[in-house]
Amino acid sequence: MFPTMNSYYTYYFSLNISYLECQIFYTGQLQHVLLIDDRGYKVQIPVVNLKKHLDSRGLKGRFRLLTDTSHKILSFERIV
């Protein structure tokens, strides 16, 4: 994995998590989740980044994570 010319890393994910499964995000039991991107890279992110995209269907869709070269999250957004 190499940074792009703009000095950040890009990861793509497909998520399909039901609303009921997402309830654990609000119990305080879970602070971080481990996601595996399309290339097989494992990335741990804070649950708060997922909560922003939760709706009545759960957490579904394609997402892009951008981090700087120190792996600090710059953005986590739904792309489809």
Secondary structure, 3 states (H helix, E strand, C coil): CCCCCCCEEEEEEEEEEEHHHHHHHHCCCCCEEEEECCCCCEEEEEHHHHHCCCECCEEEEEEEEEEECCCCEEEEEECC
